[in-house]
Amino acid sequence: MNPTPHTTPTLRTLSRLARCALLASTFVLAGWAQAQLAIQSLTVAPQGGAELIRIQTSEPLRQLPAGFSMQAPARIALDIAGASNATGQNLFAVNQGNVRSANVVQAGDRTRIVLNLNQAVGYEMRIEGNTLLVQLQPGVQAAPVAGGALGAAFAQAAPARAQPLTDIDFRRGEQNSGRVLVELPSSQTGVDIRQQGRNLVVEFQQSSLPEGLRRRLDVSDFGTPVQTVTATQVGDRVRLLVEPTGNWEHSAFQTDNQFVLEVREVRQAADPAARDRTFTGDKISLNFQNIEVRALLQVIADFSNFNIITSDTVTGSLTMRLRDVPWDQALDIVLQAKNLGMRSTGNVIWIAPRTEILAKEREVLEAAQAIRGLEPVRTQSFRLNFARAQEVAEHLTTAVGSGENEVRILSSQGSVFAEPRTNQLFVTDIASKLEEIQTLIQTLDVPMRQVLIEARIVEAEDSFGRNLGVRFGGRIADPVMLARHRGNELQTTLGFGSLGATGAGNSNVTNIPTPTIGSGTFAFSLFNPSVTRLLNLEIEASESDRRLKTIASPRVVTADQREATIEDGRKIPFLRRDADGNTTIEFIDASLKLVVTPQITPDGDVIMQLRVNNDTPIVFNGQTAVQTKSVQTQVLVENGGTVVIGGIYTQEETNNQARVPVLGELPVLGHLFRNNQTTTRRTELLVFITPRVLTDIAALGPRR
């Protein structure tokens, strides 16, 4: 019998067991090495009128743990690095003296001990063997400084040698707050703040004040609660006396070598929510000395019940002292001090340097753009009912901006084709873009509102405008001479006039200030709808008395913001000679032309762009010429109201002679039998324009 087949599996099994045992022993040793520092117990006992907390550890601590305190709610937090929680519980209900309870929570490679107090007090720490002793100090509200010594200063104690301050400045902050900015010689400079009566006293320990900074700043003109800031040298300290006024509150923080004291006005608003328009979180008080930013963010997270995730690139430390400020404002101060940004989703806040956040967002956008570029396209047709397909296609292909900021409705893969015969659009693009385009087309493809433009162009005597103004409470503006032809030429006086309102209290007529055009001026008047009908009756009555002549009375319907043109005239032949002496005939338009572009406002009124031309042929030096008279303006008119544009004045002088036959031709004596009469006729061109917003087709019926 060959024993080999039975021996080999046995050896392999033993080898595997040995390797497993070695691996298990390695894990056990590693776990023992990591868990050799453990917190075993926590007890509280009264001592010297205060409380002494004993924290028993498995081995002596090599250094004092990092710690910080909070004032609202009153807490003391200690972080023991490399330690585990071996007490078997996370909450200790103490209820002894100033200590209400204690939390022992293991997080990663550290364990945090939080002492929940009835009121904020100072504390000091020391190590005795395997015991960490925390002695509370009643009546002292300050955080510990490095080395375990109790400090009431804002930052760690400065070096023994006094160092000069670099600068003292004042600025106006948000919501009219006053900011005192002090450049410290070192980030370890101790700062003490206290309220003295109605003033604030800030002392910088072991510091000196240069002669240039020993002054009193009057900052009352900044419009903040701070009135004056006075800097003096008191022994080995620099003292700032800040004198505010009114009802105010203050906060202070320090980043690196800059100390900032901010004084804000407390507004007593009827609505409690209006007091803090920007920050609405619960009030918190913080007193930190060179605490790591990541630990400070964890404190704010514990207080706010928000989950805060910090990037690995968030580093550095911060010294801060805040009193009764919203927690979200405290978070904002930390972010600004360290040039950090945040993005929130639900109750999770991600904090990272601003450049990193922008880079991440850009990567997301670029990835989405890349995915969109790979998305398949399809073609969809859109039938338009009111809009023109070609115009909508131009909107879809128009890009806004330039370069990297260029934005277009279609994607880079999209295209559009307009078919004018059936008024259809054929759009090829990705599915998401087609949905956007469909929504856009539904917005654009709506019936346009119509406007009926009624115009009446009349030539009236000079007295007609004045009589009309008196009848409806207006007056006529004085004509302005534009040109006068002398000698054998036709003598005319051209000017722009208008009807204007008279005294106050007349709501039927509105006088518009007269703008200047070249060497002449013109103005116009607005009549409300209630006067328009009476105005038409007055025109018809004057026409029957032959004091007025209607040149044209056109009506046209146009869409909102669409130009409408009314023209009545003829073409005048004009002889033109070229450089070779050849004569050609050129026809020039001589017409009465009205161009109107209406725009309906949300209130139902009408804004009109108006251009009125009246071209008439004249004989000038024996040749035919065209005299042009025009008015161009923009006016807002009520629906159904009337705008009256003052016409162009024309003055003609006619010489008539009546004489007795034969006798009137005698020399000298013929004057006795002749009568010379000079007649001056002065007329004005008036344009009455009435816009009406159409609601149905019945509005096109006969004018009343």
SULHU-V876695 format. One record per run of one state. SS is the DSSP state (a for helix, b for strand, c for the rest). FROM is the first residue (numbers start at 1). LEN is the number of residues. If there is no record, write none. Layout:
SS/FROM/LEN + SS/FROM/LEN
This chain:
c/1/3 + a/4/31 + c/35/3 + b/38/10 + c/48/2 + b/50/8 + c/58/8 + b/66/7 + c/73/1 + b/74/8 + c/82/2 + b/84/2 + c/86/5 + b/91/6 + c/97/2 + b/99/9 + c/108/2 + b/110/8 + c/118/4 + b/122/7 + c/129/2 + b/131/7 + c/138/6 + b/144/1 + c/145/5 + b/150/1 + c/151/12 + b/163/2 + c/165/2 + b/167/6 + c/173/1 + a/174/3 + c/177/1 + b/178/6 + c/184/7 + b/191/6 + c/197/2 + b/199/6 + c/205/2 + b/207/2 + c/209/2 + a/211/3 + c/214/2 + b/216/3 + c/219/1 + a/220/3 + c/223/3 + b/226/9 + c/235/2 + b/237/8 + c/245/3 + b/248/8 + c/256/2 + b/258/8 + c/266/6 + a/272/3 + c/275/8 + b/283/10 + a/293/12 + c/305/2 + b/307/4 + c/311/6 + b/317/10 + a/327/11 + c/338/2 + b/340/6 + c/346/2 + b/348/6 + a/354/21 + c/375/3 + b/378/6 + c/384/5 + a/389/9 + c/398/1 + b/399/2 + c/401/2 + a/403/3 + c/406/1 + b/407/2 + c/409/6 + b/415/5 + c/420/4 + b/424/6 + c/430/1 + a/431/14 + c/445/5 + b/450/12 + a/462/10 + c/472/2 + b/474/3 + c/477/19 + b/496/1 + c/497/2 + b/499/3 + c/502/7 + b/509/3 + c/512/3 + b/515/3 + c/518/2 + b/520/3 + c/523/1 + b/524/4 + c/528/1 + a/529/16 + c/545/3 + b/548/5 + c/553/2 + b/555/5 + c/560/3 + b/563/15 + c/578/5 + b/583/18 + c/601/5 + b/606/15 + c/621/2 + b/623/15 + c/638/4 + b/642/4 + c/646/2 + b/648/12 + c/660/3 + a/663/3 + c/666/3 + a/669/5 + b/674/20 + c/694/3 + a/697/4 + c/701/4
